Amino acid sequence: MRRPGFDEALVAPHLAFLDELRAQGLLELNGGFADRSGGAYLLRGIANLAEAEAIVARDPLALHGASDIVVHAWLAR
């Protein structure tokens, strides 16, 4: 979720980060929320929650404190 004072200049580096994950075969899908409050992305092939947290910690939105990023293990069927 975006924090107050969100810097739109971080969107391009964030999208480049997602493109890198996709090229590595780690990103299943991504997209922004319709109300522009934030977005979500789904990682694949991740061994455990700690690995997922390490990956998203490299997201420019996390590095610059622009968004609150929460990782959830999803037991989809």
Summary of the structure (lengths in Angstrom):
residues: 77
radius of gyration: 12.3
end to end distance: 25.6
largest distance: 37.4
contacts: 154
relative contact order: 0.21
helix: 36%
strand: 17%
